[in-house]
Amino acid sequence: MFAKSPPNLSSSSIPCIFFSFTLLSILSLSFFFVANYPKPTCELSQLNTSPQSSIKVFVADLPRSFNYDLLNQYWAATSPDSRLPVDPDHRIHHDRLKFPPFPENPLIKQYSAEYWIFVDLESPENVRGNSFAKRVLRLEEADVVFVPFYATLSAEMELGKERSSFRKKSVENEDYKRQKEVVEIVKKSEAWRRSGGRDHVFVLTDPVAMWHVRAEIAPAILLVVDFGGWYRLDSKSSNGSSSEMIQHTQVSLLKDVIVPYTHLLPRLHLSENKKRHNFLYFKGAKHRHRGGLVREKLWDLLVNEPGVVMEEGFPNATGREQSIKGMRSSEFCLHPAGDTPTSCRLFDAIQSLCIPVIVSDTIELPFEGMVDYSEFSVFVAVDDALRPNWLLGHLRSFSQKQRDNFRHKMAEIQSIFVYDNGHPGGIGSIPPDGAVNHIWKKVHQKVPMIKEAIVRDRRKPPGVSSPLRCHCT
């Protein structure tokens, strides 16, 4: 017998079998990986490609006379602030302290960012776990250099004595002398020479802080409440050539950071909110200058309208309770420009869950990009607001459901505008979601651009300078 011959496989059939087997293997592997690979997500937290959890801050070496001892000098003063009918800070004697508190005088307290930022950096490392800013002791490790000068306190102490002397460059003007001394110390430092000041951080929350030396610190990162005090001309200037004119090139959203005023009224939690009987509320001075002229016109349009409360005054010791009651019992709180486009009134409204009505064409707001103000505020162009009967009609077009949604959104972001950490002298841990951390996060966003600018400056030949071109916002 003969053995059976194997099947006759032609040369053309072998590649077909091999191709089929390969295709089947690929399909099986594809199914395995598709079934087991993580699904893509669009959650914002997972789209963040910058996981760094801190900004490294070196603190410039300034004498205590420019910060804590300046505070002690303020508390030791025997004469009250001449601008207030009742000065809450100079009714009792305060002992000299290593870490004195910031003033309760509302004209000064509203600008307290400089205090809370510095006391966080001064707190012991073992309580700074919540802080986005990591203090470093070696300049080489730093992203930025913080200048611990209480520039606003210095200016307000001078204004509280005699307003007429504030603009004078004289030995009688203590604030002017402090400004010049700070600039002299800082500009002689290795840190300034290394960067030309681009990575230095100054807190200038008061529109008149560092008034006489602004051109000299213009390259630095400036923490300001808005740009309103930077673009105006001196009232005596008619042709724009006055030395008092603040150049547009000194401030820009590219390098500077808008920070919130300190709110003066306590926080109202959503669970405490009650029915609001007034429709629109405003408390403040009727007569202001420059951009604040719109306030006077709005006052005349609204003062006699039903459901509208317009009150003269400032939320100081005598008017604070009145302001709390007014904001907490009103649906909307009017926020027209004053001497500058914004004020602490906006942040008092947020803490009071009173829907802000922002009447301004030029306002800049803190933490934009992190906060969407349109989710809880009403923005109105100046020309529209001044049309008879238009503003109240526009506000009435918002249903009660929309107003409630505004308030819920407001309650979610109230904490990010809070500076106070609740510790005596400010030394201690800070709220992780508070104003100080949000400020440093905004500064951190500027760091790559600032480092690039420093490198570009270094490669320029000696004697060559670039024109200031910081006109974009």
Disulfide bonds with the S-S distance in Angstrom:
Cys333-Cys354 2.18
